[in-house]
Amino acid sequence: MTATPSTLSTLTYRLPQERKIVTDQLPGPVSADLAARTAASVPRGIAPALAGYVVDADGGVLVDADGNSFVDFASGIAVTSVGASNEKVVAAVREAVGHFTHTNFTTSPYASYTAVAEKLAEITPGDFDKRTVLLNSGAEAVENAVKIARSYTKKNAVVVMDRAYHGRTNLTMAMTAKNVPYKSGFGPFASEVYRAPMSYPLHDGLTGPEAAEQTIYQMEKEIGAENLACVVIEPIQGEGGFVVPAEGFLPAIAEWCRANDVVFIADEIQAGMCRTGDWFAVNHEGVVPDMMTTAKGIAGGMPLSAVTGRAEIMDAPGPGSLGGTYAGSPVACAAAIAALSQMEDLDLAGRARGIEAVAREILEPLVGEAGASGSRVAEVRGRGAMLALEFVDAEGRPDGAVVKKIAAACQAAGLLILTCGLDGNVIRLLPPLVIGEDLLRDGLTVLAGAVRENI
């Protein structure tokens, strides 16, 4: 795969697209004062990753209160795909708030909610009648998807995958695998949630159909299709390590669900909205979910999520049983209409593929290299602009310690990256899809240098 001028064409930015650290140390004095105020007023459970306090952002950069400019490989965790201050999104928000900030759609409806639902019906996979409910957050979307599936099937059990992440509410904590920091001390959790093995090609060595056979066997023998309302699966796992299942795994699970009156729910909250080089990650294998959850990149940074699915499933709950005070905010809906339009107009799916080409060019030579400690990159994986590097030590065990060192070195040099994986041994890359090629290459070069200096 080779990046072409069309996939990473030059865009116009409001801020200089450059990496620049102007303070002697991080955080700088203004951000350090803000950090002290935060520590005195915000609980320690909120732990910012970046040392600087952001005052401006655009394209692929974050500018902090001291004037430091960081390359952004996080996008607010895959949210600001169209940029953190996309002019079309900003204009749509300004226009919306000039008319009204809120009415509650179930009290006094408005057209922008319907327009977002219509657009999601158009772009989500499946040539059938669809319905969409709009909500506030990814976790809320997952909870509602499960609620709707239970209403439709009249069954209770929910299956999620090993290493899955679905949110921080009570039900979604039960569905999430990683204990610290997401679950420890917060139980008891919701019942009737079961975990099944996910395909992990680097470690299980199985083909997609072989891995699916294991998963299906466990679901049939330990839960029973007659008790199972839905299978909820991230087509590419997020917090679990950006794990891409082997080809054939997702289609096999979806086919089994269809044959057994089980609702197949694709959690596209992190992978969706052009992030993987297509509208949705399931599209890479032609998988058509019964229901899909979306959030993060959908509204250019405004809080919005959605559950989209087959009309007969979505219509199972009765009138008044879905919704919420702020669900489908009119301001967020206006932002979503603009963001979705930008994804098409700027060909952000194509840009995601271009980002992957550049990233693999720079990062794949790292695979197998071992430093003085014996640590090494075991794999570069992912699709589009949802990429990861997994690190192991000299014995092949997960190496979370080296990942912490690399992340710290990157930040000191002006690059924000995120980590993930049950063992914290995976670096995940989620740059804005509007990032320019020069800035992208600069950030990747910093990352590659930090890897070589710390392994």
RODREN-660895 format. One line per 5 residues: for each residue x, y, z of N, C-alpha, C. Coordinates in steps of 0.02 Angstrom, whole numbers. Atoms other than C-alpha are relative to their C-alpha. Layout:
% residues N
X/Y/Z/X/Y/Z/X/Y/Z | ...
***
This chain:
% residues 455
42/-60/0/0/0/0/44/62/0 | -40/-61/5/70/170/-49/-46/61/4 | 40/-61/-4/3/340/-1/5/38/-66 | 2/-39/61/-48/446/-149/-19/72/17 | 19/-69/-15/-73/634/-162/-73/9/16
72/-8/-13/-262/609/-163/-19/-22/70 | 21/25/-65/-269/510/-2/25/43/58 | -25/-45/-52/-164/634/98/13/69/-31 | -6/-66/32/-194/792/-2/4/55/52 | -9/-55/-47/-150/958/78/-66/34/16
59/-35/-22/-287/1038/180/20/68/29 | -13/-66/-30/-303/1214/251/-12/-4/75 | 4/3/-73/-272/1233/437/1/70/29 | 1/-63/-35/-304/1374/559/63/13/40 | -60/-5/-41/-152/1338/668/60/-29/-37
-59/30/30/28/1303/615/4/-75/18 | -4/72/-11/48/1115/595/72/-19/14 | -69/11/-19/209/1096/690/5/-26/71 | -17/25/-68/283/1008/841/51/49/29 | -43/-51/-27/361/1137/956/-7/2/76
-1/-5/-73/410/1131/1140/41/62/18 | -33/-63/-14/452/1306/1204/17/9/73 | -17/-5/-71/460/1277/1393/58/-45/16 | -58/39/-19/611/1209/1482/-19/-69/24 | 23/65/-23/509/1068/1555/-76/-4/-10
73/11/3/335/992/1547/-24/-28/66 | 38/-54/30/218/1045/1610/35/67/8 | -24/-68/-7/259/1227/1582/-33/33/61 | 24/-31/-62/222/1353/1722/-76/11/2 | 73/-11/-1/43/1395/1670/-37/-67/8
33/66/-6/-5/1212/1647/13/-30/69 | -15/26/-67/82/1168/1811/-47/31/52 | 48/-31/-45/-27/1295/1901/-70/-29/-9 | 65/31/13/-182/1224/1817/-4/-71/28 | -1/68/-28/-129/1049/1868/-8/1/75
7/-6/-72/-114/1105/2049/-73/16/18 | 71/-16/-12/-289/1181/2041/-44/-62/-12 | 38/62/14/-354/1019/1964/6/-49/57 | -11/47/-54/-276/914/2101/-40/19/62 | 36/-24/-59/-364/1022/2231/-76/-1/-9
72/-5/12/-535/1013/2148/-30/-59/-37 | 24/57/40/-548/854/2042/25/-65/31 | -23/62/-31/-541/675/2109/56/-33/-39 | -59/31/31/-384/574/2074/-19/-54/-51 | 23/47/51/-488/451/1973/0/29/-70
-8/-34/64/-479/580/1833/75/14/-8 | -73/-4/6/-300/567/1771/20/18/-71 | -19/-20/69/-252/670/1616/66/-30/-22 | -61/29/28/-121/593/1502/50/53/-20 | -45/-51/24/-49/753/1431/19/48/56
-23/-46/-53/57/865/1543/-26/70/-10 | 23/-68/14/-3/1024/1457/-75/6/-1 | 72/-14/3/-175/1103/1473/-16/34/-66 | 12/-22/69/-246/1128/1298/-43/64/-1 | 38/-62/11/-305/1301/1245/-21/8/-72
17/-5/71/-314/1275/1057/19/-66/-34 | -15/62/37/-317/1131/933/-29/6/-70 | 21/-4/69/-331/1111/747/40/-50/-41 | -36/48/41/-286/982/616/29/-55/42 | -33/52/-38/-156/871/697/39/25/60
-39/-28/-56/-94/985/837/-45/20/58 | 29/-24/-62/-138/1025/1018/47/53/27 | -42/-54/-28/-74/1191/1089/-19/10/72 | 16/-7/-71/-59/1207/1277/6/73/23 | 4/-68/-28/-72/1358/1392/67/35/2
-67/-29/0/116/1385/1386/28/10/-70 | -22/-9/69/126/1387/1195/34/-60/-30 | -28/62/29/190/1209/1172/-50/-29/-50 | 43/30/52/123/1126/1014/18/-74/-7 | -9/72/1/101/937/1021/-31/-30/-63
31/40/52/71/817/878/-51/-46/34 | 55/36/-32/-95/734/918/-11/-68/-33 | 13/68/24/-97/545/893/-54/-34/44 | 53/26/-43/-247/526/1010/-70/18/-23 | 65/-24/24/-390/629/936/-54/-4/54
49/5/-53/-475/634/1105/-29/-70/6 | 17/71/5/-480/443/1093/-48/-11/-60 | 34/13/63/-538/435/911/-62/43/-11 | 59/-43/5/-663/578/928/8/54/-54 | -8/-58/45/-591/726/830/29/-21/-67
-24/25/65/-570/632/667/0/54/-54 | 4/-54/49/-623/785/567/39/61/22 | -37/-56/-29/-511/896/674/-36/27/60 | 29/-22/-63/-538/974/844/-36/68/-6 | 36/-63/11/-600/1139/771/-18/7/-74
20/0/71/-664/1092/599/-48/57/-14 | 39/-61/11/-736/1250/524/-73/-14/-16 | 70/16/16/-893/1165/457/-38/-21/63 | 32/21/-63/-930/1085/627/-11/61/44 | 6/-60/-41/-896/1249/718/-57/44/-24
54/-41/27/-1012/1343/601/-68/-30/14 | 64/34/-13/-1150/1213/622/-20/7/73 | 14/-7/-72/-1136/1222/812/-23/71/15 | 19/-69/-11/-1143/1412/810/-70/15/-25 | 67/-10/28/-1295/1410/699/-53/-32/44
50/37/-41/-1384/1281/808/-12/36/66 | 10/-31/-65/-1353/1368/974/-31/69/-6 | 33/-64/11/-1413/1531/898/-75/-5/-2 | 73/11/2/-1586/1454/883/-26/-29/65 | 18/27/-66/-1601/1343/1037/53/-52/20
-51/47/-25/-1484/1240/1146/-30/-67/19 | 29/62/-24/-1608/1109/1204/-76/5/-1 | 72/6/-13/-1788/1052/1199/-18/-69/27 | 11/72/-12/-1776/862/1225/-44/-26/-57 | 34/25/60/-1826/766/1069/-67/-33/16
62/34/-17/-1959/665/1160/-53/48/26 | 47/-51/-22/-2039/826/1221/-20/45/-57 | 12/-46/56/-2020/945/1075/51/-17/-55 | -48/27/48/-1941/861/922/28/53/-48 | -33/-44/47/-1826/941/793/28/-41/-57
-16/35/62/-1772/896/617/70/-29/-1 | -70/24/4/-1585/874/648/8/-70/29 | -1/68/-27/-1616/717/754/-19/-49/-56 | 23/43/54/-1712/640/610/52/-4/-56 | -49/-1/53/-1579/693/485/60/-45/16
-55/44/-19/-1442/605/583/-21/-73/-6 | 25/69/6/-1549/447/594/-4/-22/-73 | 4/17/71/-1579/452/407/70/-12/-30 | -68/8/27/-1393/473/370/31/-66/25 | -26/63/-26/-1347/327/483/-33/-60/-34
33/54/37/-1476/218/396/31/-8/-69 | -31/2/67/-1392/264/231/69/-31/1 | -70/20/2/-1211/230/279/16/-65/36 | -13/63/-35/-1225/80/396/-15/-58/-46 | 10/56/45/-1215/-91/313/-69/-33/8
64/35/-1/-1372/-187/267/-52/34/-42 | 52/-26/44/-1504/-164/133/-68/-19/28 | 65/15/-32/-1655/-167/248/-23/62/38 | 28/-57/-36/-1768/-49/343/34/6/68 | -38/-11/-63/-1675/30/491/-33/54/41
19/-52/-46/-1710/135/642/61/18/43 | -56/-23/-41/-1591/238/751/-27/38/61 | 11/-41/-60/-1600/302/930/65/36/16 | -60/-40/-16/-1480/442/976/5/9/76 | -14/-3/-71/-1398/453/1146/60/45/12
-54/-46/-18/-1253/539/1235/70/-29/-6 | -67/28/-6/-1106/420/1256/1/-71/-27 | -7/68/24/-1037/256/1194/-29/-51/47 | 26/47/-50/-1078/166/1356/-76/0/-1 | 73/-5/2/-1257/229/1346/-28/-35/-62
21/35/60/-1270/165/1168/2/-75/9 | -6/72/-12/-1208/-8/1219/-56/-24/47 | 53/20/-46/-1330/-15/1366/-67/-4/-36 | 64/0/36/-1475/30/1252/-4/-55/-52 | -1/55/48/-1422/-95/1120/-17/-66/34
15/61/-38/-1426/-234/1250/-73/0/22 | 70/-5/-22/-1592/-172/1317/-48/-16/-58 | 43/12/58/-1668/-173/1143/3/-73/-22 | -7/71/20/-1598/-346/1102/-38/-45/48 | 37/41/-48/-1671/-417/1262/-75/8/-10
71/-11/13/-1840/-338/1224/-23/-39/-62 | 18/33/63/-1839/-412/1048/0/-76/7 | -8/74/-2/-1779/-589/1088/-36/-32/59 | 29/26/-63/-1861/-606/1260/48/-48/35 | -53/38/-34/-1695/-681/1317/45/49/37
-36/-43/-45/-1572/-615/1445/76/1/-8 | -73/5/-1/-1393/-675/1419/33/43/-53 | -40/-42/45/-1261/-564/1339/70/-30/-3 | -69/24/9/-1095/-626/1267/43/57/-25 | -51/-47/23/-943/-514/1252/65/-39/-6
-62/35/15/-765/-556/1203/53/11/55 | -60/-12/-40/-603/-578/1301/30/67/-20 | -33/-64/9/-514/-410/1321/-46/56/-23 | 47/-50/26/-672/-316/1271/-2/62/45 | 15/-60/-37/-704/-137/1322/-65/29/-29
64/-27/23/-882/-68/1315/-24/60/41 | 21/-60/-36/-890/71/1445/11/-5/75 | -12/-7/-72/-891/126/1627/-63/1/42 | 61/6/-39/-1074/112/1678/-5/-70/30 | 1/64/-34/-1129/-36/1784/-5/-59/-49
5/55/48/-1186/-147/1640/63/-4/-43 | -57/3/45/-1042/-97/1527/65/-16/37 | -57/25/-38/-916/-124/1667/-1/-76/3 | 6/73/2/-982/-302/1676/22/-27/-67 | -18/22/67/-955/-313/1489/74/13/-17
-70/-17/10/-779/-238/1500/45/-50/35 | -44/52/-28/-635/-358/1532/50/27/50 | -58/-24/-38/-496/-251/1605/-21/24/70 | 18/-16/-70/-503/-239/1795/24/70/19 | -28/-65/-18/-385/-94/1836/16/38/-64
34/-42/-50/-428/47/1814/-76/0/-5 | 71/-9/17/-604/15/1751/-50/-32/48 | 50/39/-37/-685/-110/1870/16/-8/75 | -21/17/-68/-585/-132/2030/-35/43/53 | 34/-34/-55/-689/-88/2183/-68/27/-16
63/-30/22/-845/-42/2084/-59/-49/-3 | 53/50/4/-946/-203/2094/-49/7/58 | 13/54/48/-1061/-293/2106/-27/26/-67 | 18/-20/68/-1095/-287/1920/-64/-35/-23 | 61/29/29/-1246/-327/1812/11/-74/-16
-4/73/11/-1284/-512/1792/-14/-18/-73 | 15/28/65/-1307/-622/1639/45/27/-55 | -50/-19/49/-1149/-561/1553/55/-53/0 | -47/55/6/-1032/-697/1489/55/19/-50 | -58/-16/41/-860/-691/1409/21/-60/-41
-21/53/45/-803/-792/1259/66/20/-33 | -66/-17/29/-633/-803/1171/-7/38/-66 | -4/-40/61/-592/-675/1036/60/-24/-41 | -58/15/42/-479/-711/889/56/50/14 | -60/-41/-14/-302/-645/926/57/-32/-38
-46/38/43/-193/-702/780/72/-2/24 | -70/0/-22/-26/-649/856/12/-53/53 | -10/44/-57/-54/-761/1007/-34/-68/-6 | 33/66/2/-178/-899/964/19/-40/-62 | -22/36/59/-110/-943/792/-56/-34/-39
57/32/32/-285/-989/732/-25/40/-60 | 36/-34/52/-374/-949/571/-65/28/28 | 64/-28/-23/-534/-849/585/-53/-54/13 | 50/52/-12/-648/-1001/563/18/-44/59 | -21/41/-57/-545/-1101/689/-15/36/67
13/-39/-61/-557/-962/819/-75/6/12 | 72/-5/-7/-743/-942/785/-30/-65/25 | 24/65/-24/-769/-1128/813/8/-5/75 | -10/0/-72/-695/-1110/987/-52/44/35 | 47/-48/-30/-804/-959/1025/-70/-28/0
67/27/7/-962/-1042/962/-10/-59/46 | 5/58/-45/-927/-1202/1058/-13/23/72 | 9/-25/-68/-912/-1103/1220/-69/30/9 | 67/-31/-6/-1071/-1004/1186/-54/-53/4 | 51/53/1/-1169/-1162/1148/0/-41/64
-5/46/-56/-1104/-1266/1293/-7/34/68 | 1/-32/-65/-1089/-1136/1431/-59/47/10 | 55/-47/-7/-1235/-1020/1393/-63/-27/-32 | 57/26/37/-1350/-1095/1262/-34/54/-40 | 31/-49/44/-1423/-1005/1113/-71/17/23
69/-11/-23/-1596/-1024/1191/-4/52/55 | -2/-50/-53/-1540/-906/1331/33/65/-21 | -45/-54/20/-1435/-786/1230/-37/53/-41 | 32/-56/36/-1506/-616/1179/44/28/-54 | -44/-34/48/-1353/-545/1093/73/-16/12
-73/0/-3/-1169/-555/1055/22/71/-18 | -25/-68/11/-1082/-386/1070/75/-5/-12 | -70/10/18/-915/-375/983/29/63/-33 | -37/-53/34/-789/-240/935/34/-31/-61 | -32/29/59/-738/-278/755/76/6/1
-70/-6/-20/-567/-212/805/-2/23/72 | 3/-18/-70/-542/-210/992/38/64/14 | -31/-64/-18/-500/-42/1069/47/-7/59 | -41/4/-60/-438/-41/1248/34/-67/8 | -28/67/-5/-406/-228/1233/65/-10/-38
-64/6/33/-257/-195/1120/-1/10/-75 | 6/-10/72/-318/-145/946/9/-67/-36 | -6/67/28/-335/-330/908/-46/-6/-61 | 39/12/62/-391/-367/729/-11/-75/-5 | 11/73/5/-475/-539/722/20/-27/-67
-20/32/62/-416/-661/591/-59/0/-49 | 51/-1/51/-511/-654/427/-45/-61/5 | 48/54/-5/-668/-758/435/-31/-7/69 | 26/6/-68/-696/-742/623/-68/36/6 | 62/-39/-7/-827/-604/618/-57/-28/-42
55/28/39/-928/-677/473/-27/-64/31 | 24/63/-29/-936/-846/561/-43/12/62 | 40/-15/-59/-998/-771/724/-67/31/-20 | 62/-31/23/-1126/-664/632/-48/-52/-29 | 42/52/29/-1189/-815/535/-31/-44/53
28/41/-55/-1208/-918/694/-56/37/36 | 52/-39/-33/-1306/-777/774/-65/0/-40 | 61/-2/43/-1426/-766/626/-36/-67/3 | 31/67/0/-1455/-954/632/-30/-19/67 | 21/20/-67/-1491/-954/818/-40/53/37
42/-52/-30/-1604/-804/847/37/39/54 | -42/-41/-44/-1462/-707/930/17/64/-37 | -14/-64/32/-1440/-522/893/75/12/-2 | -71/-14/8/-1267/-483/823/10/76/2 | -10/-71/-10/-1213/-311/887/73/17/-11
-68/-24/12/-1058/-227/816/10/65/38 | -18/-60/-36/-982/-101/936/53/37/-40 | -44/-39/44/-907/23/812/16/68/30 | -9/-65/-32/-888/161/940/68/30/-13 | -68/-25/13/-699/175/917/22/-11/-72
-24/18/67/-674/90/748/-39/32/-57 | 43/-25/52/-815/173/653/16/70/-23 | -5/-68/26/-834/337/558/65/12/-38 | -57/-5/47/-698/309/426/67/-16/32 | -63/9/-35/-565/270/557/43/-55/-30
-39/57/25/-514/103/479/7/-1/-76 | -6/-3/73/-520/160/297/-64/-16/-36 | 68/9/27/-706/127/272/-46/31/52 | 45/-28/-49/-861/193/355/3/-39/66 | 0/42/-60/-857/45/475/48/-58/-8
-49/54/2/-734/-92/520/-31/-65/-26 | 31/62/25/-861/-230/482/-2/-3/-76 | 4/-2/73/-863/-173/301/58/-36/-33 | -59/31/30/-690/-247/272/-12/-74/-16 | 17/70/15/-766/-422/275/-73/-8/-21
69/3/23/-941/-378/218/-49/-26/52 | 43/23/-54/-1018/-417/388/-57/51/9 | 58/-43/-9/-1194/-347/412/-29/-14/69 | 27/11/-67/-1238/-328/597/-76/11/2 | 71/-14/-13/-1416/-332/663/-8/69/31
-1/-65/-31/-1374/-181/768/73/25/3 | -67/-29/-4/-1227/-61/777/-1/59/47 | -8/-58/-43/-1169/61/909/55/45/-28 | -49/-48/23/-1078/220/858/3/58/50 | -10/-59/-44/-1008/371/953/65/33/-23
-65/-30/12/-837/455/965/1/46/-60 | -10/-45/56/-803/524/790/-63/26/-33 | 62/-14/36/-986/542/743/-19/74/-3 | 23/-70/-3/-1009/725/794/57/50/8 | -55/-47/1/-838/805/779/20/27/68
-19/-21/-67/-813/816/967/-59/16/45 | 59/-11/-41/-990/851/1026/-26/-68/25 | 21/64/-29/-1067/717/1141/-62/-27/-35 | 55/33/35/-1175/602/1035/18/-72/-12 | -9/70/17/-1197/416/1012/-65/-25/-31
59/26/35/-1317/304/919/-2/-76/2 | 12/71/13/-1391/131/906/-41/-3/-64 | 34/7/64/-1440/87/728/-10/-74/-13 | 12/71/11/-1522/-78/682/-61/-14/-41 | 58/23/38/-1653/-179/593/-64/28/32
60/-34/-25/-1822/-94/609/-40/-45/47 | 40/44/-42/-1908/-248/682/30/-10/69 | -34/6/-65/-1777/-259/820/-6/66/38 | 1/-65/-32/-1769/-73/857/-70/20/24 | 68/-17/-18/-1958/-61/865/-29/-45/54
26/46/-52/-1974/-199/996/-19/36/65 | 21/-37/-60/-1973/-81/1148/-59/46/-15 | 59/-40/10/-2135/12/1172/12/75/3 | -7/-74/-1/-2166/201/1157/20/25/69 | -23/-30/-62/-2076/303/1290/54/-39/37
-48/42/-35/-1956/162/1336/73/16/-17 | -68/-20/20/-1804/239/1249/6/76/5 | -10/-72/-1/-1728/411/1266/42/22/59 | -39/-30/-54/-1652/527/1397/-1/75/-8 | 7/-73/1/-1648/710/1442/41/33/-54
-44/-32/49/-1499/757/1335/13/-43/-62 | -13/47/55/-1507/610/1214/-16/31/-67 | 10/-30/65/-1484/671/1036/-6/75/3 | 0/-73/-7/-1447/851/1085/-3/34/-69 | 4/-34/65/-1495/971/944/67/30/-23
-65/-28/18/-1322/1051/951/46/-55/-24 | -41/57/20/-1236/882/941/-23/-27/-68 | 26/24/65/-1350/830/797/23/45/-57 | -24/-46/51/-1304/986/700/74/-12/-14 | -71/16/9/-1120/947/730/9/-64/-39
-6/65/33/-1146/768/673/-14/6/-75 | 16/-9/71/-1227/820/509/59/31/-36 | -58/-32/31/-1078/933/473/59/-47/-2 | -57/45/-3/-949/804/529/-7/-56/-52 | 10/54/49/-1025/665/423/9/25/-71
-10/-29/66/-1028/781/274/74/11/-15 | -72/-9/8/-844/822/301/35/-66/-14 | -30/66/12/-802/637/307/-6/-19/-73 | 9/15/72/-873/620/132/38/50/-44 | -30/-51/43/-813/785/59/76/-3/0
-73/4/-5/-634/762/121/27/-70/-10 | -19/71/9/-633/574/86/44/-23/58 | -39/19/-58/-578/536/263/14/-75/4 | -16/71/4/-589/350/231/64/-10/-41 | -61/4/41/-460/372/93/60/27/37
-55/-27/-39/-354/480/207/23/-50/53 | -18/50/-50/-360/344/340/45/-54/-32 | -42/50/34/-290/221/213/69/29/-16 | -65/-33/12/-154/347/168/41/4/63 | -35/-2/-65/-110/367/353/30/-68/15
-26/67/-12/-92/179/367/62/-14/-42 | -57/13/44/25/172/218/64/33/26 | -58/-37/-26/141/305/290/23/-31/66 | -18/28/-65/135/229/464/35/-67/-7 | -33/66/9/179/54/404/69/8/-30
-66/-14/29/322/124/300/51/15/54 | -47/-22/-51/400/200/455/5/-49/58 | 1/41/-61/349/77/591/14/-74/-10 | -9/72/9/355/-96/514/74/-22/3 | -70/20/-9/547/-96/507/19/-12/73
-15/10/-71/540/-93/698/-15/-71/23 | 21/66/-22/461/-266/707/61/-47/3 | -55/47/-9/586/-391/777/64/30/26 | -60/-32/-26/717/-262/823/1/-7/77 | -7/7/-73/782/-294/1000/53/48/24
-48/-46/-29/867/-166/1109/42/-33/53 | -45/26/-52/989/-184/1253/-38/-41/51 | 39/37/-50/850/-244/1367/-31/-64/-28 | 32/58/32/790/-373/1242/-72/12/-18 | 69/-17/19/622/-286/1225/-4/11/-75
7/-7/72/552/-280/1050/-73/12/-19 | 67/-6/28/402/-239/942/-19/-67/-29 | 22/65/24/308/-402/917/-42/6/-64 | 45/-6/58/186/-334/789/-21/73/-8 | 36/-61/17/121/-179/701/-66/-23/-32
64/25/25/-64/-206/671/-53/55/-1 | 56/-46/4/-229/-121/635/-20/14/-71 | 23/-21/65/-320/-41/491/-8/75/-2 | 9/-72/8/-321/135/424/39/38/53 | -31/-42/-51/-286/262/560/-17/-26/70
9/35/-64/-320/136/700/53/-54/3 | -59/43/3/-148/60/721/31/-9/68 | -30/15/-65/-48/-18/862/66/-35/-8 | -63/37/-6/123/-82/911/-3/-39/66 | 0/41/-61/131/-227/1035/73/-16/19
-68/9/-24/287/-245/1143/5/-60/47 | -14/57/-44/361/-399/1226/72/5/24 | -68/-1/-26/516/-428/1332/41/-56/-32 | -45/50/29/663/-544/1297/-28/-70/2 | 30/66/-5/560/-694/1352/-66/-5/-37
62/1/37/413/-646/1243/-61/17/41 | 56/-19/-43/306/-587/1389/-20/73/-12 | 22/-69/10/201/-427/1381/45/49/38 | -47/-48/-30/313/-277/1416/-34/69/6 | 33/-64/-12/209/-136/1488/48/54/24
-47/-49/-27/359/-53/1571/33/40/-55 | -33/-36/54/444/-11/1408/-48/46/-36 | 50/-43/32/282/59/1338/-7/66/39 | 3/-61/-40/273/183/1483/59/46/-15 | -59/-40/15/450/240/1446/-6/33/-69
7/-27/69/413/262/1260/-52/56/-1 | 53/-52/-2/252/360/1295/27/64/32 | -28/-59/-34/346/476/1415/50/36/-45 | -50/-30/45/487/503/1290/-34/37/-57 | 37/-32/54/363/544/1152/-30/66/24
31/-61/-25/272/671/1260/53/55/11 | -53/-48/-12/435/754/1310/24/32/-65 | -20/-25/66/473/774/1124/-56/36/-36 | 55/-35/31/301/846/1086/-48/-43/-39 | 46/46/33/200/693/1033/-44/-34/51
48/33/-45/43/629/1121/-21/-67/-30 | 23/66/20/14/441/1106/-38/-30/59 | 37/36/-51/-101/324/1202/23/-72/3 | -17/71/-9/-74/149/1271/-64/-39/11 | 58/43/-12/-192/1/1288/23/-71/9
-16/71/-11/-200/-188/1311/-9/-18/73 | 9/23/-69/-237/-291/1466/63/10/41 | -64/-7/-35/-52/-282/1510/32/68/-12 | -28/-65/14/-26/-103/1452/61/-1/-45 | -59/9/41/99/-165/1325/-11/17/-74
16/-19/69/20/-90/1169/-4/76/-6 | 7/-70/17/42/84/1096/-52/5/-56 | 52/-8/51/-111/139/999/5/69/-32 | -6/-62/38/-112/272/865/-68/17/-30 | 65/-23/23/-270/372/829/5/72/-23
-6/-70/22/-218/529/734/-64/25/-32 | 57/-27/37/-351/646/667/7/-19/-74 | -3/21/70/-397/592/491/17/58/-46 | -18/-58/39/-363/769/432/73/20/8 | -70/-17/-11/-181/767/488/37/3/-66
-40/-6/61/-57/824/356/56/-50/-1 | -51/52/6/73/705/289/66/20/32 | -63/-21/-30/223/809/345/-2/-8/76 | 7/5/-73/160/818/525/-5/-73/21 | 6/71/-14/112/634/521/69/-33/0
-68/30/5/287/584/464/44/23/58 | -40/-25/-56/365/696/596/-17/-38/65 | 20/36/-60/263/615/734/21/-72/0 | -20/71/5/297/439/673/75/-8/8 | -73/3/-8/483/476/663/20/8/73
-12/-7/-72/480/536/844/-15/-65/36 | 19/63/-31/390/377/893/52/-54/-13 | -50/51/18/511/264/799/65/12/38 | -61/-15/-37/658/354/881/-7/-17/73 | 11/16/-70/582/336/1054/0/-75/12
0/73/-6/555/150/1024/72/-25/1 | -69/25/6/735/122/971/43/20/61 | -39/-23/-57/802/224/1117/-18/-34/66 | 24/27/-65/700/132/1250/-7/-75/3 | 6/72/-4/689/-50/1200/67/-32/20
***
